[in-house]
Amino acid sequence: MFVKKKMGVCLSHLKGDLEIEVYTDASLGKVEEGSPQAGFIVSMRDEKGRHCPIIWKSRCLKRIARSTIESEALALIEGAERRMLVSEWWKEIWKTE
C-alpha cells in the first residue's frame, strides 16, 4: 500500500530578525554519465540559530564541468538564484499596503 503524506514548513518558531541562508555542494563527474552532481539547501535562520528549510535540491547538472571548482560554481549560482526567489516570496508574504 502506498501512503501519501503532506509535508509543510513551519515558521512559527522563528521570531525576531530572520536571515536566509544557502549552502551548496558539488562533485565532479561522480555519476554514471560523468555529469557533475550538485545540491543546495535554502533555509531561514533566526537570531537564536534555529533553522527552517525552505527549498533543497540534489541532482545532476545539465552542463558538463571540466573541474571541481566549475561544478562548485554552478551549484553556487543555482543556490543563489533560489535564495533570491525565497527573498522575493518573503517580501510578498509580508507586504503591507
C-alpha positions, -999 to 999 in steps of 0.1 A, spaced: 0 0 0 13 34 -10 6 62 15 7 98 5 18 123 32 15 161 31 46 179 44 47 216 52 71 241 65 66 256 100 79 291 105 61 297 138 92 290 159 112 316 140 110 350 157 128 383 155 154 390 128 154 364 102 182 356 77 180 335 45 210 311 43 222 290 14 245 260 15 257 244 -17 280 215 -27 290 197 -58 311 168 -71 329 164 -104 316 135 -126 308 110 -98 276 98 -115 274 72 -143 271 98 -172 300 118 -159 278 148 -152 286 168 -120 263 162 -91 251 194 -73 229 202 -44 218 231 -23 196 240 7 179 273 13 167 279 49 156 307 72 175 312 105 165 333 135 188 351 159 189 320 182 203 299 153 172 279 147 167 268 111 137 261 89 145 246 55 125 262 26 140 246 -6 165 218 -11 176 200 -43 202 175 -54 206 165 -90 230 161 -119 238 193 -136 228 197 -172 261 213 -181 294 193 -181 320 208 -158 357 204 -165 369 210 -129 356 207 -94 357 244 -89 335 248 -120 309 224 -107 310 241 -73 304 275 -90 275 261 -110 259 248 -77 266 282 -61 248 300 -89 218 278 -87 216 281 -49 220 319 -51 191 321 -76 169 301 -53 179 323 -24 168 354 -44 135 336 -51 128 329 -14 137 365 -6 111 377 -31 85 353 -17 92 365 18 87 402 7 54 393 -10 42 374 21 49 403 45 40 431 21 19 458 38 -4 480 19 
